[in-house]
Amino acid sequence: MPDAAIAYISPIMTRAGRTNIDPDLSDPEAAAADEPETLILDLAAEEDEAPAEGTVAAGMEVIKAAVKHAPRGPGVYRMIGAKGEVLYVGKAKSIARRVISYTRPTGLVSRIVRMVAATTAMEFVSTKTETEALLLEANLIKQLRPRFNVLMRDDKSFPYILITGDHTAPRITKHRGARTAKGDYFGPFASAWAVGRTINALERAFLVRSCSDAVFDSRTRPCLLFQIKRCAGPCTDEVAPDDYAALVKEAKLFLSGRSQAVKQVLARQMEEAAEAMEFERAAVYRDRLAALSAIQATQGINPRGVEEADVFAAVQDGGQTCIQVFFFRTGQNWGNRAYYPKADRSLEAGEVLASFVAQFYDDKPPPALVLLSHAVEDQPVLADALSAVAGRRVEVQVPQRGEKKDLVDHAAQNAREALGRQLAESASQLKLLQGLAEAFGLAAPPRRIEVYDNSHIMGSNAVGGMIVAGPEGFRRRDYRSFNIKSDIAPGDDFGMMREVLERRFKRLLKDAPKATTETEAAAGAADEAEIEVEADGSWPDLVIIDGGPGQLAAAQAILTGLGITDVPLVGIAKGRDREAGRETFHMAGREPFRLEPRDPVLYFVQRLRDEAHRFAIGTHRGRRKKDIRSAGLAEIGGIGPARKRALLNHFGTLKAIERASLDDLQRAPGINAATAQAVYNFFHPQG
């Protein structure tokens, strides 16, 4: 690194105070941004040659050149790395003013210094307003996942309750994913369990059907749900269409926040039935009222003055941030979820929270009120952006007293407890990884472990599965499945393993070539404690395969053929009679060995192997079911055209046959016990 560049890094890296990267626009120098090039410091003026690539001085030179063409209005900017990867996405009221702040010789925190040093290009997108810039920034962060931004680690979609609108007798069901189906959506709920519990109570309260349309159309008599008073029975006209429509309307009113009005109507109807001596009808209303009360009584904390709100509370400890989100709808607590966003340790809780909230609502509608535990920068802009997403006014508040403050404090307490558990689990996980490194002779605890397994039935629907684990546990986002494409002999596990590893590492060499030893050494010399080598983040530090010396040799040959010799490989051979605890481990250059039966590291490796096995089998079954559906019932032995026709006439669809119990199959006309068992076993394989 040139001496001049070192002179610039030294005061930046050792500065104790934090400085906002956005220049003070009241400052006369910052106000002169109409001519941004006049504010740029010539950091390389003392050097005879251009700054070396990868240094802070070189990054600042790139930014200085980009500022000359940067828009003066609102928009989004992207900082690009040497391999074309997006390092950071930011928004600004004035792009030129924001970008110029990165060329200051002092006052930048270490995270910004590392980001500037890695920058080789910049891109800009102008927007009409700062609100549009905020929405675009959140969308790009979720899409591109830049290493220097705050990133949501859990993008699992939330479940909703859907009351369908494309059938004469609407149904109530759980829905997750894109909301393309016609009907009314209510949510989000924090978990599928909360949705299931609420739907069960709503069935008792409003008698709305939950069966699929195929089952509805094939019914000739009421089902069990009608018998236990959890459905009005519209499938067989047990209820008049107008009366059923009234029940559906009441359910929608209740889920829309009119719970008290609905309960008052039911109470009045119960009293009228009792006065008319119609005690059986009064008992029905009584049971419906009890079901509604059960929904509200089991929700935990239920605010009186907050009808619809999401509550966000951020807590930091041990270099990590936990954000707890509570959902309140119709005056009820619909659950909560903890998030652990990836964020630099130097960021304050408010900074992490601001970026997190914008990304959180990128794919879901915000409620009328959003409560935060910390004040965030550009809070009015955030409120305007959420209002644009919702299509109505959304308030963003940081309450200081009263019931809303109590809700935030309650969420913060849950965040502290969740973060404490997370830190304890992380410490335990790190200890296991250290033990794993000692057992397998690794230079350091692995940051990324890849485990491979195959699944097939006599070679059909063969798939390979790869699961990933690290210090934070299983990384389900990184799981991959491989449909075996090559023409190999049925049951050739060696051939399948060779194909999976070859495809995986060829793609890895193309998308993320490993950094050279010299590059890594230079990065470590610059700042070993701070610099994150993200370029190799997708490369495993350990590969585990399910198999003995044969599988290990096949895997070793593939990697060696690709020129990869520094990735440790471990093969796990099952014990005698597949007994857990007696596994034998195989590594190149070592004699086969075992771990102590009660060694925690052995249990950890077993968990990894079992997860890979579960994932591979699940993927195989999914592919097999898809083939079964496309082939109908032809693959089941003993099922000819007559029996196939009898099953379809009785159940209506192949999916209904797949879901049917053994007793239901035996009741189908023309199906004996043996045939029913064969059909059931085909759709529900053991193991």
C-alpha positions as CSV (number, residue, x, y, z in Angstrom):
1,M,0.0,0.0,0.0
2,P,1.5,3.4,-0.9
3,D,2.6,5.7,1.9
4,A,0.1,8.3,1.0
5,A,-2.8,5.9,1.3
6,I,-1.5,4.7,4.7
7,A,-1.5,8.3,5.9
8,Y,-5.2,8.7,5.0
9,I,-6.2,5.4,6.6
10,S,-4.5,6.0,9.9
11,P,-6.6,8.8,11.3
12,I,-9.8,7.3,9.9
13,M,-9.4,3.9,11.4
14,T,-8.4,5.2,14.9
15,R,-11.0,7.9,15.2
16,A,-13.2,7.2,18.3
17,G,-16.1,9.4,17.5
18,R,-18.8,8.7,14.9
19,T,-19.7,11.2,12.2
20,N,-22.8,11.2,10.0
21,I,-21.7,10.5,6.4
22,D,-24.3,12.9,5.1
23,P,-22.8,16.4,5.1
24,D,-24.4,19.2,7.1
25,L,-26.3,21.1,4.4
26,S,-26.2,24.2,6.6
27,D,-22.5,24.2,6.3
28,P,-21.3,26.7,3.6
29,E,-19.0,24.1,2.1
30,A,-21.7,21.5,1.8
31,A,-24.1,24.0,0.4
32,A,-21.7,24.5,-2.5
33,A,-22.7,21.1,-3.9
34,D,-24.0,22.8,-7.0
35,E,-20.4,22.5,-8.1
36,P,-19.4,19.3,-6.3
37,E,-16.1,18.9,-8.0
38,T,-14.8,22.0,-6.2
39,L,-15.3,20.1,-2.9
40,I,-13.3,17.1,-3.9
41,L,-9.9,16.7,-2.2
42,D,-7.1,15.5,-4.5
43,L,-6.0,12.7,-2.3
44,A,-3.5,11.3,-4.7
45,A,-1.8,14.6,-5.4
46,E,1.3,13.7,-3.5
47,E,1.7,10.4,-5.3
48,D,3.7,10.0,-8.5
49,E,1.5,7.1,-9.6
50,A,-2.2,6.3,-9.5
51,P,-3.3,4.8,-6.2
52,A,-3.0,1.0,-6.0
53,E,-6.3,-0.8,-6.6
54,G,-8.1,-1.8,-3.4
55,T,-6.8,1.1,-1.3
56,V,-8.9,3.9,0.2
57,A,-7.2,6.4,-2.1
58,A,-8.1,4.5,-5.2
59,G,-11.7,4.2,-4.1
60,M,-11.9,7.9,-3.4
61,E,-10.5,8.6,-6.9
62,V,-13.3,6.5,-8.3
63,I,-15.9,8.4,-6.3
64,K,-14.4,11.8,-7.2
65,A,-14.8,11.0,-10.9
66,A,-18.3,9.7,-10.4
67,V,-19.4,12.8,-8.5
68,K,-18.9,15.0,-11.6
69,H,-21.8,13.1,-13.3
70,A,-23.9,12.5,-10.2
71,P,-27.5,13.9,-10.2
72,R,-28.2,16.8,-7.9
73,G,-31.7,15.6,-7.1
74,P,-33.1,12.6,-5.1
75,G,-32.3,9.1,-6.1
76,V,-30.4,5.9,-5.3
77,Y,-26.7,5.2,-5.8
78,R,-24.9,1.9,-5.9
79,M,-21.2,1.3,-5.1
80,I,-19.7,-1.5,-7.2
81,G,-16.8,-3.8,-6.4
82,A,-14.0,-5.2,-8.6
83,K,-16.0,-8.2,-9.7
84,G,-19.2,-6.3,-10.6
85,E,-20.9,-7.1,-7.2
86,V,-22.9,-4.4,-5.5
87,L,-21.3,-3.4,-2.3
88,Y,-23.8,-0.9,-1.0
89,V,-27.1,0.7,-2.0
90,G,-28.0,4.1,-0.6
91,K,-30.6,6.7,-1.1
92,A,-30.3,10.5,-0.8
93,K,-32.2,13.7,-1.2
94,S,-29.3,14.9,-3.3
95,I,-27.1,12.1,-4.7
96,A,-24.2,14.5,-5.4
97,R,-24.1,15.8,-1.8
98,R,-24.3,12.3,-0.3
99,V,-21.7,10.8,-2.5
100,I,-19.2,13.6,-2.0
101,S,-19.2,12.9,1.7
102,Y,-17.3,9.6,1.0
103,T,-14.2,11.6,-0.2
104,R,-13.6,13.2,3.2
105,P,-10.0,12.5,4.4
106,T,-11.2,12.1,8.1
107,G,-14.4,11.4,10.0
108,L,-15.4,8.1,8.3
109,V,-16.1,5.0,10.4
110,S,-14.2,1.8,9.6
111,R,-17.2,0.3,7.8
112,I,-17.3,3.2,5.3
113,V,-13.5,3.1,4.9
114,R,-13.6,-0.6,3.9
115,M,-16.5,0.1,1.6
116,V,-14.7,3.0,-0.1
117,A,-11.5,0.9,-0.5
118,A,-13.5,-1.8,-2.3
119,T,-15.3,0.5,-4.7
120,T,-14.3,0.4,-8.4
121,A,-17.4,2.0,-9.9
122,M,-20.7,3.8,-9.1
123,E,-24.2,3.8,-10.6
124,F,-27.0,6.3,-10.0
125,V,-30.8,6.2,-10.5
126,S,-32.7,9.4,-10.3
127,T,-36.2,9.5,-8.7
128,K,-38.9,12.2,-8.6
129,T,-39.0,12.3,-4.8
130,E,-37.1,11.1,-1.8
131,T,-40.0,8.8,-0.9
132,E,-39.6,7.0,-4.3
133,A,-35.8,6.8,-3.5
134,L,-36.5,5.1,-0.2
135,L,-38.8,2.5,-1.7
136,L,-36.3,1.8,-4.5
137,E,-33.5,1.5,-2.0
138,A,-35.4,-1.1,0.0
139,N,-36.3,-3.1,-3.1
140,L,-32.7,-3.1,-4.4
141,I,-31.3,-4.1,-1.0
142,K,-33.6,-7.1,-0.7
143,Q,-32.9,-8.1,-4.3
144,L,-29.1,-7.5,-4.5
145,R,-28.2,-8.1,-0.8
146,P,-25.1,-5.9,-0.7
147,R,-22.5,-6.8,1.9
148,F,-22.3,-3.3,3.5
149,N,-26.1,-2.8,3.9
150,V,-28.3,-3.9,6.8
151,L,-29.9,-7.2,5.5
152,M,-32.9,-9.1,6.6
153,R,-31.8,-12.7,7.2
154,D,-35.3,-14.1,7.2
155,D,-37.5,-13.5,4.1
156,K,-40.0,-16.2,4.9
157,S,-43.4,-15.0,3.9
158,F,-46.0,-14.4,6.5
159,P,-49.2,-16.5,6.5
160,Y,-52.6,-14.8,6.0
161,I,-56.2,-15.8,6.4
162,L,-58.0,-15.8,3.1
163,I,-61.8,-15.8,2.6
164,T,-62.1,-16.7,-1.1
165,G,-64.1,-14.7,-3.5
166,D,-64.3,-16.9,-6.6
167,H,-67.0,-19.4,-5.3
168,T,-70.7,-19.1,-4.5
169,A,-69.8,-20.6,-1.1
170,P,-66.6,-18.9,0.0
171,R,-64.1,-20.9,2.1
172,I,-61.7,-19.8,4.8
173,T,-58.1,-21.0,4.4
174,K,-54.5,-20.3,5.3
175,H,-52.6,-18.5,2.5
176,R,-48.9,-17.8,2.1
177,G,-47.0,-16.2,-0.8
178,A,-48.2,-13.9,-3.6
179,R,-51.8,-12.7,-3.0
180,T,-53.1,-13.5,-6.5
181,A,-56.2,-15.5,-5.5
182,K,-59.5,-13.6,-5.5
183,G,-60.9,-12.9,-2.0
184,D,-60.2,-11.0,1.2
185,Y,-56.9,-11.3,3.0
186,F,-56.5,-10.8,6.8
187,G,-53.1,-10.7,8.5
188,P,-50.2,-11.0,8.7
189,F,-49.9,-13.7,11.4
190,A,-46.6,-14.4,13.0
191,S,-46.9,-18.2,12.4
192,A,-48.9,-20.8,10.7
193,W,-49.8,-22.2,14.1
194,A,-51.5,-18.9,15.0
195,V,-53.4,-19.0,11.7
196,G,-54.5,-22.6,12.3
197,R,-55.7,-21.8,15.8
198,T,-57.6,-18.8,14.6
199,I,-59.2,-20.6,11.7
200,N,-60.4,-23.4,14.0
201,A,-62.0,-20.9,16.3
202,L,-63.6,-19.0,13.4
203,E,-65.1,-22.3,12.1
204,R,-66.8,-22.7,15.4
205,A,-67.9,-19.1,15.5
206,F,-69.1,-18.6,11.9
207,L,-69.5,-22.1,10.5
208,V,-67.6,-21.1,7.3
209,R,-66.3,-24.1,5.3
210,S,-62.6,-24.8,5.0
211,C,-62.6,-27.7,2.6
212,S,-61.2,-27.4,-0.9
213,D,-63.4,-26.6,-3.9
214,A,-62.8,-30.2,-5.3
215,V,-64.0,-31.8,-2.1
216,F,-67.0,-29.3,-1.9
217,D,-68.1,-30.2,-5.4
218,S,-67.8,-34.0,-4.8
219,R,-69.8,-34.1,-1.5
220,T,-73.1,-35.9,-1.5
221,R,-73.6,-35.8,2.3
222,P,-72.4,-33.5,5.1
223,C,-68.9,-34.1,6.4
224,L,-67.7,-34.6,9.9
225,L,-67.1,-30.8,10.4
226,F,-70.9,-30.3,10.0
227,Q,-71.6,-33.0,12.5
228,I,-69.4,-31.3,15.2
229,K,-70.8,-27.9,14.4
230,R,-67.8,-26.4,12.7
231,C,-69.4,-25.9,9.3
232,A,-72.8,-24.9,8.1
233,G,-72.8,-27.5,5.4
234,P,-73.3,-25.4,2.2
235,C,-72.0,-28.3,0.1
236,T,-75.2,-30.3,0.6
237,D,-77.6,-27.3,1.0
238,E,-77.8,-27.7,4.8
239,V,-77.9,-23.9,5.0
240,A,-79.6,-21.5,2.6
241,P,-77.3,-19.5,0.4
242,D,-78.4,-16.2,1.8
243,D,-77.8,-17.4,5.4
244,Y,-74.4,-18.7,4.5
245,A,-73.5,-15.4,2.9
246,A,-74.5,-13.7,6.2
247,L,-72.1,-15.9,8.1
248,V,-69.3,-15.1,5.7
249,K,-70.1,-11.4,6.1
250,E,-69.9,-11.7,9.9
251,A,-66.5,-13.4,9.6
252,K,-65.2,-10.7,7.4
253,L,-66.5,-8.0,9.8
254,F,-64.8,-9.7,12.8
255,L,-61.5,-10.0,11.0
256,S,-61.7,-6.4,9.8
257,G,-61.9,-5.1,13.4
258,R,-65.6,-5.0,14.0
259,S,-65.4,-7.8,16.7
260,Q,-67.5,-6.0,19.3
261,A,-70.3,-5.2,16.8
262,V,-70.4,-8.9,15.8
263,K,-70.4,-10.1,19.4
264,Q,-73.3,-7.7,20.2
265,V,-75.4,-9.0,17.3
266,L,-74.8,-12.6,18.4
267,A,-75.6,-11.8,22.0
268,R,-78.9,-10.2,20.9
269,Q,-79.8,-13.2,18.7
270,M,-79.0,-15.5,21.6
271,E,-81.3,-13.6,23.9
272,E,-84.1,-13.5,21.3
273,A,-83.9,-17.2,20.8
274,A,-84.0,-17.8,24.6
275,E,-87.0,-15.6,25.0
276,A,-88.8,-17.5,22.2
277,M,-88.0,-20.7,24.1
278,E,-85.8,-21.9,21.2
279,F,-83.1,-23.1,23.5
280,E,-81.3,-25.3,20.9
281,R,-80.8,-22.2,18.6
282,A,-79.8,-20.1,21.6
283,A,-77.1,-22.8,22.4
284,V,-75.7,-22.4,18.9
285,Y,-75.3,-18.6,19.4
286,R,-73.8,-19.3,22.9
287,D,-71.2,-21.6,21.4
288,R,-70.4,-19.1,18.7
289,L,-69.9,-16.3,21.2
290,A,-67.6,-18.6,23.3
291,A,-65.5,-19.3,20.2
292,L,-65.1,-15.6,19.6
293,S,-64.1,-14.9,23.2
294,A,-61.6,-17.8,23.0
295,I,-59.9,-16.1,20.0
296,Q,-59.4,-12.9,21.9
297,A,-58.6,-14.5,25.3
298,T,-55.7,-16.5,23.9
299,Q,-53.9,-13.7,22.1
300,G,-51.9,-12.5,25.1
301,I,-51.6,-8.8,25.5
302,N,-54.5,-7.1,23.8
303,P,-54.5,-3.3,23.6
304,R,-57.6,-1.3,24.1
305,G,-56.7,1.8,22.2
306,V,-54.7,0.3,19.3
307,E,-56.9,-1.3,16.7
308,E,-54.2,-1.9,14.0
309,A,-50.5,-1.6,14.4
310,D,-47.1,-3.2,14.0
311,V,-44.6,-2.7,16.8
312,F,-40.9,-2.8,16.2
313,A,-38.3,-2.9,19.0
314,A,-34.6,-3.1,18.4
315,V,-32.1,-4.3,21.0
316,Q,-28.3,-4.6,20.6
317,D,-25.8,-6.7,22.6
318,G,-22.7,-8.7,21.8
319,G,-22.3,-7.0,18.4
320,Q,-25.7,-8.3,17.3
321,T,-29.1,-6.7,16.8
322,C,-32.4,-8.3,17.5
323,I,-35.6,-6.7,16.2
324,Q,-38.9,-8.0,17.6
325,V,-42.0,-7.4,15.6
326,F,-45.5,-7.7,17.1
327,F,-48.7,-7.6,14.9
328,F,-51.9,-6.2,16.3
329,R,-55.1,-6.4,14.2
330,T,-58.7,-5.9,15.2
331,G,-57.4,-5.0,18.7
332,Q,-55.9,-8.5,19.0
333,N,-52.3,-9.7,19.2
334,W,-51.7,-11.8,16.1
335,G,-48.3,-13.0,17.2
336,N,-44.7,-11.8,17.0
337,R,-41.4,-12.8,15.3
338,A,-37.8,-12.1,16.1
339,Y,-35.3,-11.0,13.4
340,Y,-31.5,-10.9,13.6
341,P,-30.5,-8.6,10.6
342,K,-27.0,-8.7,9.3
343,A,-25.5,-5.3,10.2
344,D,-22.1,-3.8,10.9
345,R,-21.3,-3.6,14.6
346,S,-20.7,0.2,14.3
347,L,-24.3,0.9,13.4
348,E,-26.6,2.2,16.1
349,A,-30.0,0.5,16.8
350,G,-31.9,3.4,15.2
351,E,-29.9,3.1,11.9
352,V,-30.5,-0.7,11.7
353,L,-34.2,-0.2,12.5
354,A,-34.7,2.4,9.8
355,S,-33.3,0.2,7.1
356,F,-35.0,-2.9,8.4
357,V,-38.5,-1.4,8.5
358,A,-38.2,-0.1,4.9
359,Q,-37.2,-3.6,3.7
360,F,-39.8,-5.3,5.9
361,Y,-42.7,-3.6,4.0
362,D,-41.3,-4.1,0.5
363,D,-43.6,-7.0,-0.1
364,K,-46.4,-6.6,2.4
365,P,-49.0,-3.9,3.2
366,P,-48.3,-1.8,6.3
367,P,-51.0,-1.1,8.9
368,A,-52.3,2.3,9.8
369,L,-49.8,2.7,12.6
370,V,-46.2,1.7,13.0
371,L,-44.6,2.0,16.4
372,L,-40.8,2.1,16.8
373,S,-38.5,1.8,19.8
374,H,-36.0,4.3,18.4
375,A,-36.2,7.5,16.5
376,V,-35.0,7.0,12.9
377,E,-33.5,9.3,10.3
378,D,-36.0,10.7,7.8
379,Q,-39.0,9.5,9.8
380,P,-41.5,11.6,7.8
381,V,-40.0,10.2,4.5
382,L,-40.4,6.7,5.9
383,A,-44.1,7.4,6.8
384,D,-44.7,8.8,3.3
385,A,-43.1,5.7,1.7
386,L,-45.2,3.4,3.8
387,S,-48.3,5.4,2.9
388,A,-47.5,5.0,-0.8
389,V,-47.2,1.2,-0.3
390,A,-50.5,1.0,1.6
391,G,-52.4,3.4,-0.6
392,R,-53.6,5.2,2.6
393,R,-52.2,7.2,5.4
394,V,-49.7,5.4,7.6
395,E,-48.3,6.9,10.8
396,V,-44.8,6.2,12.1
397,Q,-44.4,7.0,15.8
398,V,-41.9,6.6,18.6
399,P,-44.2,6.7,21.7
400,Q,-43.0,8.3,24.9
401,R,-45.8,7.4,27.3
402,G,-49.2,5.6,27.6
403,E,-50.4,2.3,26.2
404,K,-48.4,2.6,23.0
405,K,-45.2,3.0,25.0
406,D,-46.2,-0.1,27.0
407,L,-46.5,-2.1,23.7
408,V,-43.0,-1.0,22.6
409,D,-41.5,-1.8,26.0
410,H,-43.2,-5.2,25.9
411,A,-41.7,-5.8,22.4
412,A,-38.3,-4.6,23.6
413,Q,-38.4,-7.0,26.6
414,N,-39.1,-9.9,24.2
415,A,-36.2,-8.7,22.0
416,R,-33.8,-8.7,24.9
417,E,-34.8,-12.2,25.9
418,A,-34.6,-13.5,22.3
419,L,-31.2,-11.9,21.8
420,G,-30.0,-13.5,25.0
421,R,-31.1,-16.9,23.8
422,Q,-29.5,-16.3,20.4
423,L,-26.2,-15.2,21.9
424,A,-26.2,-18.3,24.2
425,E,-26.9,-20.6,21.2
426,S,-24.2,-18.8,19.1
427,A,-21.7,-19.4,21.9
428,S,-22.7,-23.1,22.0
429,Q,-22.5,-23.3,18.2
430,L,-19.0,-21.7,18.2
431,K,-17.8,-24.2,20.8
432,L,-19.1,-27.1,18.6
433,L,-17.4,-25.7,15.5
434,Q,-14.2,-25.4,17.5
435,G,-14.5,-29.0,18.5
436,L,-15.3,-30.0,14.9
437,A,-12.1,-28.3,13.8
438,E,-10.1,-30.2,16.4
439,A,-11.6,-33.5,15.5
440,F,-11.1,-33.1,11.7
441,G,-7.7,-31.3,12.0
442,L,-9.0,-28.0,10.4
443,A,-6.9,-24.8,10.7
444,A,-9.8,-22.9,12.2
445,P,-13.5,-23.4,13.0
446,P,-15.4,-23.6,9.7
447,R,-17.6,-20.7,8.8
448,R,-19.5,-22.6,6.1
449,I,-20.1,-26.4,6.1
450,E,-21.7,-28.1,3.2
451,V,-23.2,-31.6,3.6
452,Y,-24.3,-33.7,0.6
453,D,-26.7,-36.6,0.3
454,N,-28.6,-38.4,-2.5
455,S,-32.1,-39.9,-2.6
456,H,-33.8,-42.1,-5.2
457,I,-35.9,-45.3,-5.5
458,M,-34.1,-47.8,-7.8
459,G,-32.6,-44.9,-9.7
460,S,-35.9,-43.1,-10.4
461,N,-36.4,-39.5,-9.6
462,A,-32.8,-39.3,-8.4
463,V,-31.9,-36.0,-6.6
464,G,-28.9,-34.7,-4.7
465,G,-29.3,-32.4,-1.8
466,M,-26.9,-29.9,-0.3
467,I,-27.5,-28.3,3.1
468,V,-25.3,-25.5,4.6
469,A,-24.5,-24.7,8.2
470,G,-22.3,-22.2,10.0
471,P,-21.9,-20.2,13.2
472,E,-25.5,-19.1,13.1
473,G,-26.9,-22.6,12.5
474,F,-28.5,-24.0,9.4
475,R,-28.6,-21.6,6.5
476,R,-31.8,-22.7,4.8
477,R,-31.5,-19.9,2.2
478,D,-28.4,-21.6,0.8
479,Y,-29.8,-25.1,0.5
480,R,-29.7,-26.5,-3.0
481,S,-31.1,-29.5,-4.7
482,F,-29.8,-31.2,-7.9
483,N,-31.9,-33.2,-10.3
484,I,-29.6,-35.9,-11.6
485,K,-29.4,-35.4,-15.3
486,S,-26.7,-37.8,-16.5
487,D,-27.5,-41.2,-17.8
488,I,-26.1,-43.3,-15.0
489,A,-27.0,-46.8,-13.9
490,P,-29.9,-47.1,-11.4
491,G,-28.6,-46.9,-7.9
492,D,-25.1,-45.7,-8.8
493,D,-24.5,-43.5,-5.7
494,F,-20.9,-42.8,-6.8
495,G,-22.1,-41.5,-10.2
496,M,-24.7,-39.3,-8.5
497,M,-22.3,-37.8,-6.0
498,R,-19.8,-37.1,-8.8
499,E,-22.4,-35.2,-10.8
500,V,-23.6,-33.2,-7.9
501,L,-20.2,-32.1,-6.8
502,E,-19.0,-31.4,-10.3
503,R,-22.0,-29.2,-11.0
504,R,-21.7,-27.4,-7.6
505,F,-18.0,-26.6,-7.8
506,K,-17.9,-25.7,-11.5
507,R,-20.6,-23.2,-10.8
508,L,-18.7,-21.9,-7.8
509,L,-15.5,-21.5,-9.8
510,K,-17.4,-19.5,-12.3
511,D,-19.5,-17.3,-10.0
512,A,-17.1,-16.8,-7.1
513,P,-13.5,-17.7,-8.0
514,K,-11.4,-18.1,-4.9
515,A,-9.1,-15.2,-3.9
516,T,-5.4,-15.8,-4.3
517,T,-3.3,-16.2,-1.2
518,E,-1.5,-12.9,-2.0
519,T,-4.8,-11.0,-2.1
520,E,-6.0,-12.5,1.2
521,A,-2.6,-11.8,2.8
522,A,-2.8,-8.2,1.6
523,A,-6.3,-7.8,3.0
524,G,-5.3,-9.3,6.3
525,A,-2.3,-6.9,6.5
526,A,-4.5,-3.9,5.9
527,D,-6.9,-4.7,8.8
528,E,-7.2,-8.2,9.9
529,A,-9.8,-7.4,12.5
530,E,-12.1,-5.4,10.3
531,I,-12.0,-6.7,6.8
532,E,-14.6,-9.3,5.8
533,V,-13.5,-11.6,3.0
534,E,-16.9,-11.8,1.4
535,A,-15.7,-12.8,-2.0
536,D,-15.1,-16.3,-0.6
537,G,-18.2,-16.4,1.5
538,S,-19.9,-19.0,-0.7
539,W,-16.9,-21.3,-0.5
540,P,-17.1,-24.1,2.0
541,D,-14.5,-24.6,4.7
542,L,-15.6,-28.2,5.1
543,V,-17.5,-30.6,2.9
544,I,-19.2,-33.7,4.4
545,I,-20.6,-36.5,2.3
546,D,-22.7,-39.5,3.3
547,G,-20.6,-42.5,2.5
548,G,-17.4,-44.4,3.1
549,P,-14.0,-44.5,1.3
550,G,-15.6,-45.1,-2.1
551,Q,-17.7,-41.9,-2.0
552,L,-14.8,-40.0,-0.6
553,A,-12.4,-41.1,-3.4
554,A,-15.0,-40.1,-6.0
555,A,-15.5,-36.7,-4.4
556,Q,-11.8,-36.2,-4.1
557,A,-11.3,-37.0,-7.7
558,I,-13.9,-34.5,-8.8
559,L,-12.4,-31.6,-6.8
560,T,-8.8,-32.5,-7.8
561,G,-9.9,-32.5,-11.5
562,L,-11.2,-29.0,-11.0
563,G,-8.0,-27.8,-9.4
564,I,-9.5,-27.6,-6.0
565,T,-7.2,-29.0,-3.4
566,D,-7.7,-26.9,-0.3
567,V,-11.3,-27.8,0.7
568,P,-11.3,-30.5,3.4
569,L,-13.5,-33.5,2.6
570,V,-15.0,-35.9,5.2
571,G,-17.0,-39.1,4.5
572,I,-19.3,-40.5,7.1
573,A,-19.8,-44.2,7.0
574,K,-22.8,-45.6,9.0
575,G,-22.1,-48.0,11.8
576,R,-22.9,-51.7,11.9
577,D,-26.6,-52.2,11.4
578,R,-26.8,-48.4,10.8
579,E,-26.5,-47.8,14.5
580,A,-26.1,-44.2,15.5
581,G,-23.0,-43.4,17.5
582,R,-20.8,-46.0,15.7
583,E,-20.2,-43.9,12.6
584,T,-16.7,-44.1,11.0
585,F,-15.1,-41.0,9.5
586,H,-12.9,-41.0,6.5
587,M,-10.5,-38.3,5.4
588,A,-7.7,-38.2,2.9
589,G,-4.3,-38.9,4.4
590,R,-5.8,-40.2,7.7
591,E,-6.7,-43.6,9.0
592,P,-10.5,-44.1,9.5
593,F,-11.5,-43.0,13.0
594,R,-14.5,-42.6,15.3
595,L,-15.6,-40.1,17.9
596,E,-16.5,-41.0,21.4
597,P,-20.2,-42.1,21.6
598,R,-21.2,-39.2,23.9
599,D,-19.0,-36.6,22.3
600,P,-21.1,-33.4,21.6
601,V,-19.2,-33.0,18.3
602,L,-20.5,-36.5,17.2
603,Y,-24.1,-35.4,17.9
604,F,-23.5,-32.2,16.0
605,V,-22.2,-34.1,12.9
606,Q,-25.2,-36.5,13.2
607,R,-27.5,-33.5,13.1
608,L,-25.8,-32.2,10.0
609,R,-26.1,-35.6,8.3
610,D,-29.7,-36.1,9.3
611,E,-30.7,-32.7,8.0
612,A,-29.0,-33.4,4.7
613,H,-30.9,-36.8,4.6
614,R,-34.2,-35.1,5.4
615,F,-33.7,-32.4,2.8
616,A,-32.7,-34.9,0.0
617,I,-35.6,-37.3,0.8
618,G,-38.1,-34.4,0.9
619,T,-36.9,-33.1,-2.4
620,H,-37.1,-36.6,-3.9
621,R,-40.6,-37.1,-2.7
622,G,-41.7,-33.8,-4.0
623,R,-40.4,-34.7,-7.5
624,R,-41.9,-38.2,-7.3
625,K,-45.3,-36.8,-6.3
626,K,-45.1,-34.4,-9.3
627,D,-44.4,-37.3,-11.6
628,I,-47.2,-39.4,-10.0
629,R,-49.7,-36.6,-10.5
630,S,-48.7,-36.3,-14.2
631,A,-49.0,-40.1,-14.7
632,G,-52.2,-40.4,-12.7
633,L,-52.6,-43.8,-11.0
634,A,-50.9,-45.8,-13.6
635,E,-47.8,-46.4,-11.6
636,I,-49.6,-48.2,-8.7
637,G,-49.6,-52.0,-9.1
638,G,-53.0,-53.6,-9.3
639,I,-54.8,-50.4,-10.3
640,G,-56.4,-50.9,-13.6
641,P,-58.8,-48.6,-15.6
642,A,-61.9,-49.7,-13.7
643,R,-60.5,-49.1,-10.2
644,K,-58.8,-45.9,-11.3
645,R,-62.2,-44.7,-12.6
646,A,-63.9,-45.8,-9.3
647,L,-61.4,-43.9,-7.2
648,L,-61.7,-40.7,-9.3
649,N,-65.5,-40.9,-9.2
650,H,-65.5,-41.3,-5.5
651,F,-62.8,-38.7,-4.5
652,G,-63.0,-36.3,-7.5
653,T,-59.3,-35.5,-7.9
654,L,-56.0,-37.3,-7.7
655,K,-55.0,-34.8,-4.9
656,A,-58.0,-35.9,-2.8
657,I,-57.0,-39.6,-3.3
658,E,-53.5,-38.7,-2.2
659,R,-54.8,-37.1,1.0
660,A,-57.4,-39.8,1.8
661,S,-56.9,-42.0,4.9
662,L,-56.8,-45.8,4.6
663,D,-60.4,-46.0,5.9
664,D,-61.6,-43.6,3.3
665,L,-60.0,-45.5,0.5
666,Q,-61.5,-48.8,1.7
667,R,-65.0,-47.2,1.6
668,A,-64.6,-46.3,-2.1
669,P,-66.8,-48.5,-4.3
670,G,-65.0,-51.5,-5.9
671,I,-61.9,-51.0,-3.7
672,N,-60.9,-53.9,-1.4
673,A,-58.6,-53.7,1.6
674,A,-55.5,-54.9,-0.3
675,T,-56.0,-52.3,-3.1
676,A,-56.7,-49.6,-0.6
677,Q,-53.5,-50.5,1.3
678,A,-51.5,-50.4,-1.9
679,V,-52.8,-47.0,-2.9
680,Y,-52.2,-45.6,0.6
681,N,-48.6,-47.0,0.8
682,F,-47.9,-45.6,-2.6
683,F,-48.7,-42.0,-1.5
684,H,-47.3,-42.4,2.0
685,P,-44.0,-44.3,1.7
686,Q,-42.3,-45.2,5.0
687,G,-38.8,-44.1,5.8
